[in-house]
């Protein structure tokens, strides 16, 4: 298993399939994009499947989430999903995406074995979407969400980040829309993972702000801690249920003590935390011919050194030198 010195066991693997994205969200990357990884630096499909196989069969991983960048840009995605679905024991598989491209791929992904999707959508207003993402693709995301729901990639979860001066007033409208379309909405506090390093704690919309806004229109009943487990989202029943809304308070109410995640970057590095500044290279071991047992040993050692928390509440916190697009959400 993947255990650290604080007794936490990682059973949830996040796999970044690419650092590339077809949006330019203001809280993630600059308008001109980033210096993308060379193809030779990226893990191949075979390498990704092998590493996931080691994690599932030898290290106790039970859930695999494919991320990016934008994972739908990975040409071999459907094949990777199909091969991972054939592993024994079979892990639960999900995908975090911006939704562009889901309309044409949702059915194939479901057939390959994908269980569900998380789709990022921060606003119901096309003009605000264009401002936030620097792309005019709002309609494509809405169509992708519908396609995912119709294909059975459920529950379809929608991730929203609220930004002051842009969409901070949209929380109640987003929740009403999610309830209407049978999506599970989750608000995420903006995190210090932008390539420009422009994040400021005193300018973010907090979990408290979001809940206050939602309660102007909805009655929220908090789920018990037993329902949450190691999940990052605190959840509330909306008007008595059955619909729920979640809030991921990564900054103001961090959940590091219950973290069960390990992360594999698109270029084959293990990250013990989204905010970590250290990585452990598995790609070099793979390409040097190391057997599965040695790769598992390296992975265990990396996780053993996981820190107690992200340190966001520490005045000396230093933002990671890789943006979110390069390490997966």
CORTA-V201362 format. One record per residue. N is the residue number from 1. RES is the residue in three letters. SS is DSSP state (H for helix, E for strand, C for the rest). D_FIRST is the distance of its C-alpha to the first C-alpha in Angstrom with 1 decimal. Layout:
n=[N/N]
res=[RES/RES]
ss=[SS/SS]
d_first=[D_FIRST/D_FIRST]
This chain:
n=[1/2/3/4/5/6/7/8/9/10/11/12/13/14/15/16/17/18/19/20/21/22/23/24/25/26/27/28/29/30/31/32/33/34/35/36/37/38/39/40/41/42/43/44/45/46/47/48/49/50/51/52/53/54/55/56/57/58/59/60/61/62/63/64/65/66/67/68/69/70/71/72/73/74/75/76/77/78/79/80/81/82/83/84/85/86/87/88/89/90/91/92/93/94/95/96/97/98/99/100/101/102/103/104/105/106/107/108/109/110/111/112/113/114/115/116/117/118/119/120/121/122/123/124/125/126/127/128/129/130/131/132/133/134/135/136/137/138/139/140/141/142/143/144/145/146/147/148/149/150/151/152/153/154/155/156/157/158/159/160/161/162/163/164/165/166/167/168/169/170/171/172/173/174/175/176/177/178/179/180/181/182/183/184/185/186/187/188/189/190/191/192/193/194/195/196/197/198/199/200/201/202/203/204/205/206/207/208/209/210/211/212/213/214/215/216/217/218/219/220/221/222/223/224/225/226/227/228/229/230/231/232/233/234/235/236/237/238/239/240/241/242/243/244/245/246/247/248/249/250/251/252/253/254/255/256/257/258/259/260/261/262/263/264/265/266/267/268/269/270/271/272/273/274/275/276/277/278/279/280/281/282/283/284/285/286/287/288/289/290/291/292/293/294/295/296/297/298/299/300/301/302/303/304/305/306/307/308/309/310/311/312/313/314/315/316/317/318/319/320/321/322/323/324/325/326/327/328/329]
res=[UNK/UNK/UNK/UNK/UNK/UNK/UNK/UNK/UNK/UNK/UNK/UNK/UNK/UNK/UNK/UNK/UNK/UNK/UNK/UNK/UNK/UNK/UNK/UNK/UNK/UNK/UNK/UNK/UNK/UNK/UNK/UNK/UNK/UNK/UNK/UNK/UNK/UNK/UNK/UNK/UNK/UNK/UNK/UNK/UNK/UNK/UNK/UNK/UNK/UNK/UNK/UNK/UNK/UNK/UNK/UNK/UNK/UNK/UNK/UNK/UNK/UNK/UNK/UNK/UNK/UNK/UNK/UNK/UNK/UNK/UNK/UNK/UNK/UNK/UNK/UNK/UNK/UNK/UNK/UNK/UNK/UNK/UNK/UNK/UNK/UNK/UNK/UNK/UNK/UNK/UNK/UNK/UNK/UNK/UNK/UNK/UNK/UNK/UNK/UNK/UNK/UNK/UNK/UNK/UNK/UNK/UNK/UNK/UNK/UNK/UNK/UNK/UNK/UNK/UNK/UNK/UNK/UNK/UNK/UNK/UNK/UNK/UNK/UNK/UNK/UNK/UNK/UNK/UNK/UNK/UNK/UNK/UNK/UNK/UNK/UNK/UNK/UNK/UNK/UNK/UNK/UNK/UNK/UNK/UNK/UNK/UNK/UNK/UNK/UNK/UNK/UNK/UNK/UNK/UNK/UNK/UNK/UNK/UNK/UNK/UNK/UNK/UNK/UNK/UNK/UNK/UNK/UNK/UNK/UNK/UNK/UNK/UNK/UNK/UNK/UNK/UNK/UNK/UNK/UNK/UNK/UNK/UNK/UNK/UNK/UNK/UNK/UNK/UNK/UNK/UNK/UNK/UNK/UNK/UNK/UNK/UNK/UNK/UNK/UNK/UNK/UNK/UNK/UNK/UNK/UNK/UNK/UNK/UNK/UNK/UNK/UNK/UNK/UNK/UNK/UNK/UNK/UNK/UNK/UNK/UNK/UNK/UNK/UNK/UNK/UNK/UNK/UNK/UNK/UNK/UNK/UNK/UNK/UNK/UNK/UNK/UNK/UNK/UNK/UNK/UNK/UNK/UNK/UNK/UNK/UNK/UNK/UNK/UNK/UNK/UNK/UNK/UNK/UNK/UNK/UNK/UNK/UNK/UNK/UNK/UNK/UNK/UNK/UNK/UNK/UNK/UNK/UNK/UNK/UNK/UNK/UNK/UNK/UNK/UNK/UNK/UNK/UNK/UNK/UNK/UNK/UNK/UNK/UNK/UNK/UNK/UNK/UNK/UNK/UNK/UNK/UNK/UNK/UNK/UNK/UNK/UNK/UNK/UNK/UNK/UNK/UNK/UNK/UNK/UNK/UNK/UNK/UNK/UNK/UNK/UNK/UNK/UNK/UNK/UNK/UNK/UNK/UNK/UNK/UNK/UNK/UNK/UNK/UNK/UNK/UNK/UNK/UNK/UNK]
ss=[C/E/E/C/C/C/C/C/E/E/C/E/E/E/E/E/C/C/C/C/C/C/C/C/C/C/C/C/C/C/C/C/C/C/C/C/C/C/H/H/H/C/C/C/H/H/H/H/H/H/H/H/H/H/H/H/H/H/C/C/C/C/E/E/E/E/E/C/C/C/H/H/H/C/C/C/H/H/H/H/H/H/H/H/H/C/C/C/C/C/C/E/E/E/E/E/E/C/C/C/C/H/H/H/H/H/H/H/H/H/H/H/C/C/C/E/E/E/E/E/C/C/C/C/C/H/H/H/H/H/H/H/H/C/C/C/C/H/H/H/H/H/H/H/H/H/H/H/H/H/H/C/C/C/C/C/E/E/E/E/C/C/C/C/C/C/C/C/C/C/H/H/H/H/H/H/H/H/H/H/H/C/C/E/E/E/E/E/C/C/C/C/C/C/C/C/C/C/C/C/H/H/H/C/C/C/H/H/H/H/H/H/H/H/C/C/C/C/C/E/E/E/C/C/H/H/H/H/C/C/C/C/C/E/E/E/E/E/C/C/C/C/C/E/E/E/E/E/C/C/C/C/C/C/C/H/H/H/C/C/E/E/E/E/C/C/C/C/E/E/E/C/C/C/C/C/C/C/C/E/E/C/H/H/H/H/H/C/C/C/C/H/H/H/H/H/H/H/H/H/H/H/H/H/C/C/C/C/C/C/C/C/C/C/C/C/C/C/C/C/C/C/C/H/H/H/H/C/C]
d_first=[0.0/3.8/6.0/9.7/12.7/13.9/11.2/10.3/7.1/7.6/8.2/11.5/12.4/16.0/17.7/21.1/23.4/26.4/27.9/31.2/32.7/36.0/36.5/37.2/36.1/37.7/34.6/32.5/34.8/38.4/41.0/41.3/37.6/35.4/35.2/32.9/30.6/32.3/31.2/30.2/27.7/26.0/23.3/24.9/24.1/22.8/20.6/19.1/18.5/17.0/14.4/13.6/13.5/10.9/8.7/9.6/9.9/7.2/4.3/5.0/7.8/10.8/13.5/15.1/18.2/20.6/22.6/25.1/27.8/29.0/26.8/29.9/31.4/29.0/31.2/28.5/26.7/27.7/26.8/23.3/22.8/24.3/22.1/18.8/20.3/20.7/17.1/15.9/14.3/16.3/14.8/17.1/19.0/21.2/23.4/24.9/28.4/31.8/33.2/35.7/35.5/33.9/37.2/37.2/33.6/32.4/33.6/32.1/28.7/28.8/30.0/27.1/24.6/24.0/23.7/25.1/26.2/26.6/29.9/31.2/34.8/36.3/39.9/42.3/45.0/45.4/47.1/44.4/41.8/43.8/44.0/40.3/39.1/42.2/42.3/44.4/41.8/41.6/43.0/40.4/37.6/39.3/39.8/36.2/35.2/37.6/36.5/32.8/34.0/36.4/33.8/31.6/28.8/28.7/28.3/29.6/28.6/30.9/29.8/32.8/33.4/36.7/38.8/41.9/45.1/43.7/41.9/41.3/43.7/42.1/39.4/41.6/42.8/39.3/38.2/41.4/40.9/37.2/38.4/41.2/39.1/36.2/33.6/31.1/32.0/29.7/31.2/29.2/30.6/31.5/29.1/30.0/28.7/32.2/33.2/36.5/35.0/37.5/35.4/36.9/35.5/39.0/39.7/36.8/37.1/34.9/33.2/36.1/38.6/37.0/37.1/40.6/41.7/40.1/41.8/45.2/44.9/42.2/41.3/37.6/35.8/32.4/29.6/27.9/24.7/23.2/23.9/22.2/18.8/16.6/19.1/21.0/24.4/26.5/28.6/32.1/34.1/37.1/40.5/38.9/36.7/35.4/34.7/32.3/32.0/29.2/29.2/26.5/27.7/25.5/28.3/30.1/27.5/24.1/21.0/18.6/17.7/16.0/14.5/11.4/12.2/11.5/14.7/16.1/19.8/22.5/23.0/19.5/18.4/15.1/16.2/14.1/17.1/20.1/22.3/20.7/23.2/20.9/19.0/17.1/18.7/16.9/20.3/21.9/19.4/19.8/23.5/23.9/22.6/19.3/17.5/14.2/12.6/14.1/13.1/9.3/10.2/12.2/9.8/7.4/10.8/12.1/9.7/10.4/14.0/14.0/17.3/18.2/20.1/21.9/25.1/27.5/29.6/30.1/33.6/32.3/29.7/29.9/29.1/26.7/28.7/27.3/28.5/26.6/27.9/26.0/22.5/22.3/22.8]
